[in-house]
Amino acid sequence: MLHLFTRSSTTILLNTSKTTCLQSASPSFGIRILRNQRFKSRFFHRSSFKQFPNRKPPPRSGKLTLEPATNPSENLPSAPQLKLLDRLKAQGQLSQDEAPRDLSHSQRLFAPFIFTLAVCGGSYYFASTWTPPPLDARMFPALPQSVTTVAAIIAANAAVWFAWRIPLPISWRFLNRYFLCAPALPYSVGLLGSVFSHQSLTHLGLNMFALYIFGSTLCDQIGRGNFLGLYFSSGVVASFASLTHNVLRSRFHVYALGASGAVFGVLGAFTYFNPETKLTFIFLPFVALQAKYFMSGVAMLEAFGIVRGWQTIDNVAHLAGLSWGVGMAYWLEQRVKRRRGLEAAMARERASKRWW
């Protein structure tokens, strides 16, 4: 999960041939446009429309002469231009409100806290009641459930990433409201929606690669129901921890997004069930590290980032997701032990009732 500083979204790009108005579908898109040396960025405000002297072609002497405008009204914007300006200004806001309401910390966190409890409760219920479907009812019966489950999550993340790149004002407002975790104006659904949003293709690729590596194995071990409950609850808990941290520190100029909180939850559960599994790295194939040592090193690195105050990496969300994943794995293990103990007790009771 990343912390990003908010930027203005509506930009007027001015080149030598024409003027184009773009509604940025993502912060990275706007940043790339503004850094392009072929364009000169300006912001579309009413104050930009002023009466400037008419500029005539320079005379042969090379000197430039300026004369006052003969018709002062010719430089003023027309009614359609003003209407377009108002619409662009409204579309460039995160919300249709003129400004975020002045809320206390408890008012900002109460509704997200209730939403987090609801998602965790729903994940618990889903994990406890889910049963595998029959083979003929599956969409891809030839593939393992772990592959289809992880592939569906990756496809959902990729779809949201492409949606951010569509320059439509309606989709831009919808994604900014429900697919970002913004402390300035928090929406409860954004805690879950931000888990599917990513800043760049590299951000998306790294998270989905880690999800495939650890998630496919973990889903085979604990089943689809437990895996989905773990994934969604880890993502929401990580988002709420990040939101709480930013609100308490009054960091209202940032927002968070990314699936890394949920992926760290998967990593924590994978390490709990497979502590001795050796992990190798692509760039260091000769180094093999046990999963428990790898997770310990990652946890210490995240704690160090919190102490040092790293800005662009959401260490609080990572550490919260990792802790929640370990806790969920412990709960699943204890539930299996209780179920096995109950089944053994029932078997002994049935055996004792036999007349022979």
Buried (B, 14 or more C-beta within 10 A) or exposed (E): BBBBEBEEBBBBBEEEEEEEEBBBBBBBBBEEBBEEEEBEBEEBEEEEBEEEEEEEEEEEEEEEEEEEEEEEEEEEEEEEEEEBBEEBEBBBBBBEEEEBEEBEEEEBBEBBBEBBEEBBEBBBEBBEEBEEEEEEEEEEEEEEBBBBBBBEBBEEBBEBBEBBEEEEBEBBBEBBBBBBBBBBBBBBBBBBBBBBBBBEEEBBEBBBEBBBBBBBBBBBBBBBBBBBBBBBBBBBBBBBBBBBBBBEEEBBEBBBBBBBBBBBBBBBBBBBBBEEBEBEEEEEEEEEBBBBEBBEEBBEEBBEBBEEEEEEBBBBBBBBBBBBBBBBBEBBBEEEEEEEEEEEEEEEEEEEEEEE
